[in-house]
């Protein structure tokens, strides 16, 4: 078993890498070559580090690098991909990742594996010299919808109000269609309308066009639009890899909200994911308080209206189950800079001119 990276003489082939990611139990869209290509278009350095046994990749990570004001962060979104019960492989991969991070003069390496919260595994990561970080990038808690039955069975697990709204949208004349590249300006307008209404940040129009170009023609994603009388009321972008599907981007108009277009949109996405063989549909992010105490929020929450709470009420209606991921773990190289970062990133926000999470956010 040996470690290689795409800085060395033997670059890691995109197809071979993507086959490895798709076959990994914890494989994730954010570790694919297309995601690396997307981030490379918007200022990130990208490097893959892998352990190989002969020609086969047995463990690895796609690392993103961001450098501003002389500071570099190394970040592994939803990785690394390794058998965490294989201590030798874990040690060797972490050593290779540290070498790569040092070559880039990173002040720390952030790992955010797609693993469920597990105290035993957390203790194992700490034993490898990593430290738990409160500075997470991807949503730590989410709702997964199981796609292990037919459409009627999946719909039966949704709340009655959600089932009603799905049927209402269809009955009132809302239709769902695939968006094309020519629909991207309309989708961007919906995104900005939603951002103003809900006070959240969105990427540039160029970013969403790059996402479309990289993922939709390959069949790995769909841009879905809900229309009424030929007017786009809402849109979502959904993705799939192997047995997993994810909802990542969504937007809706301020008009005709009573027609419930978002409910019908997600139902179409759920059916698409099931029909292509996915086992889960990830609704991508809910308040972490729910993940920490899922039993306390089984009923509809009305007392919270800020942040992700309104979207949680919407997502909760589809009848999925709450999961919480392991979180972020950092390998620290320059302690003074890390100390400033770990205190909330205020120093880096000042130095970089915008919020830390907006720079890092991958989804």
N, C-alpha and C positions, 0 to 999 in steps of 0.2 A: 504494500500500500504506500503510495507516495502522493505528495501534494503538488499541484500545479496551479497556475493562475494565468489569466490572459495577458499578463505583463511579461510572461516568459516566452520562450521560443515556440511552445506548443499551445496555440490558442484553443480555447474551448469552443467547439462548434455549436452554433445556435440550436440546430436540430437535435444534437445529442444532449445538450443541456436541457432543452425543453422536454425531451422524452424522460429524462431523469426527474425533473420537477413534477411532471404529470403522474409519474409512477410512484412518487414518494407519498407515504400516508399523510404527511403534513404539507404536501405541495400546495403552493398558493400562487394566484395570478401575479402577485407583486414580486415573485421570484422568477418570472419568465423573461425571456430575452426581449420580447416586445415591450414589457414594462421598463426594462433597462433602456431600450431605445427611446421610449417616451421621455424618461427623465433626462437622458443625455441631450435631448433637444432643448431642454430648459435649464441648462446650467449645471447639471450634475455630472460628475465623473462616475463611470461604471466599471466595475471589475468583478470577475467571477473567480472564486477560489474553490478548488475541489480536491478531494482525495480520490485516487483512482486505483483500481485493482486490474492490472492489464489495461484493456481499452475501456473498461466499464467505470463510470462515475459511481462511487458508493456513498459519498457525502459531499456537501458543498454549500456555498452561499453566494448570492449576488450582492455585492457591496456597493452602496452609493456613497459618493463623496461630495461634500459641499464646502467650498472655501470662500470666505469673505473676510475682509479686514485682517488677513493673515491667519485666520483661524480655520481649521479643517475638522469637520465631524465625519466619521465613518459610520455608516448606518446600514443595517441589514433588516429590511422590512419583511416581516413574516418568515423569518429564517433565523439561524441556518437550518438546513435539512440534513439530519443525521439521526442515527439510531442512538437515542440518549441512554440506552442500556449498555451500549458498547463503549466502555470507558476509554479504551485505546483510541477509537475513532474520534471521540469527543475531544480528547487531549490533543491529538494530531491536528484536527481541524481548527481548534482554537489557536494553536500555535501558528498555523499557517495564516489565519486571519490577523493575528497580532503582527506578524511580519509584514503583511500587506498594509495594515494601518500605519505601521512605523514608516514604511516607504513613502506614504503620503503625508507624513508628519501630522497625523491626526491627534487631537488632544484627548479623544476618547473614541471607543468603538461601541455603538449601541446595537444590541441584539433585541429583536422583538419577535420571538418564534410564534408560530400559529399553533400553540399548545394550550390546552385547558389548564386553568388554575389548579395547581397541585403542590401542596407544601413539601412533599418529598422531593419533587423535581426542583422546586425553588431552592431547597437546601443543597441539592447537588450542584446547581449553578453557582451558588455562593462558594461551595467548596472548590470550584475551579478558579477562584479569584475574582469573580464578577461581583458587582454590587447592584442591589435592587434600586431602580430609579423610579421616581414619581413622574418624571418627564416622559410620558408615553406619547407616541405619535399616532398610531392607529387606535381605533376605538377598542377599549378593553372589554366592554360588555356589548352584547348584541343579541338578536333573536334569530334563531335558525328555524326554518320551516322544514319539517321532514317530508320528503316526497316519496314515501314508501308505500303509498296506496294509490288507487285511481283518483281521478279528479273529484269525483263525488265524495270520496273519503277525505281528501284534503280539505275540500270546501266545508265538509261537516264539522271539522275541528275549528273553523273560524267562528268568531262571535256572531250571534244573530244579526246585529246591526251591520257588520261588515258584509255578510252575505246579502243582506237587503240592499246595501249601497252598490255592490257589484251588479246586481240585477237591475237596480234603479238606473244606473248609468247606461246600461245597454237598452233598457226600455225607453229611455228619454232620447235616444238617438246618438249617443256618444259611440264613436267607432275607433278602433285601434288599428294603426297601420305602421309598417316599418318606415322609419325616416331615412332619407337619402342625404347625400352631401349637400344638396340644395336646401335641405331643411335646417342645416346647422345655424344659419343666422336667426331663424325663428326660435330654435332651441336656446340660443344664447340670450335672446330677448326675454324668454321665459325665466331663464336662470337669474338674470339681473332684476327682473320684477320680483322674483321670490326672495332674492337676497335683500332687497330693500324692505320687503314686507316682514321678513323674519330675522333681519339683522345678522346675516352670516356672510362669510367671505366666499367668493367664487374665483375660479381661474380665469385666465384670459380666453377670448374667443379662439385664439390660435392654439391654445392648449386642448380644447375640446375637439377642434378639427384634427389635431394630431392623434388624439385618442381614437377618433372615428377612423382615420386613415390606417392606423396600425391594427385595430382589432375587428372592426365591422366587416371589411371585405373578406377577411380570413374565416369568418363564421364564429369567431370567439366572442363576439359581442353583438348586441342589437341596440339600435336607437329606436325606441318605441314612442309614438305620438298618439295622444288621445285628441280626436278632433270632433267638432260639433258644427254642422253647417259649413264645412270646409275651413273652419278656423281652429288652429292648434290651441287647445286649452291646457295641455300638460305634456311633459315628456320625461322619459327615464332612459338611462343607459345601464344595461345589465350585461354581465360577463359570465363565462363558464370555462372551467378547466377540469378535465377528467370528471370526477363525481361531485364537483362543487359548483355552485352558482352564486353570484354576488350582485346585489343592487348597489351602485356606487353614486350615481349622479341623478338628481331629479329636480324638476321645476314645474310650476303651475301658474296659470294666469290668475289675476284678481277677479276676473269675470266668470260667471257661470260655475262658481264653486259648488253651488247647490246640485250640480249634475254629477258630482262625485267621480270625476275622470280618473283620479289617482287610484281609486280602488280597482277599477277595471284594468288600468295599466298594469298594476302589480299582479292581478290575476292572470293576465296574458303572459307576463314574464314567468310566473310560477309554472304555468302549463308548458311553456317553451322549455324551461329547465328540466321538468319531469320528462318530457318527450325526448330529450336528448340524453337521458340516462343519468342525470344528476340525482344525488341522494339528498342534498340539502340546498336551500335557498336562503342566503344570508342577507338580512335586511340592514346590515352595516351600521350599527351604532345606536345605542340607547344610553340613558344616564347610568353612570357606573354604580350609583347607589342601588339600582335595581339588580345589577349583577352581584353586588356584595350581599344584598338581602332580598333575594327573589321572592321569598314567601311573604314579604311585607307589601308587595306591590302587585298582587294578583288581581285585585279589583281595579276598575278604571280610576286613574289618578286625576283629580280635579284641582287639588290645592296647589299644584306646581304648574306654572305656565311659561317659565323661562327656559332657555337652553334647548336641550333635546326632549323636554318633557312632552311637548305637543306632538312631536313626531313619534315618541314612544307610545302615546295613546293610539295613534294611527296604526303603528306596526303591531301593537299588542292584539289588535283586532283579528289578525290573520291566524291566530291560534298556534304560533310556534312556541318553542321553549327557549328560555333565557340561558345563555352561556357566558362565562367570564374567562378571559384568556390569562395566561401567565403574567403578562405585562412585559416591561422593558428591563433589561439588565445591561449594565455598562462595564466596559473594561477601560480603566482610567490610566492615562499616560502622563498628562500634565495636570497635577493636582490643583494648582492655583486657578487655572482657567476652569477646570471642572467644578471647583467650589463655587465660582460665580455662576456657572450654568445651573448647578444643582439648587441654587437658591432662588430658582424661579426664572432664570434666563433673562433677568432685567438688564444685565450688562450687555448681553448679546443682542437683545432687542434694541438697545441704544446704539450699539456699534453697527448693526445691520439695517437699521432704519425701518423695520417692520417686525411684527410678532414672530417669535421663534417658531411657533407651530405652523404659521402660514407658510414659512419657508420650507418646513419639513413635510407638511401634510401630503401624503401620497394619494389619498383617496378623496 
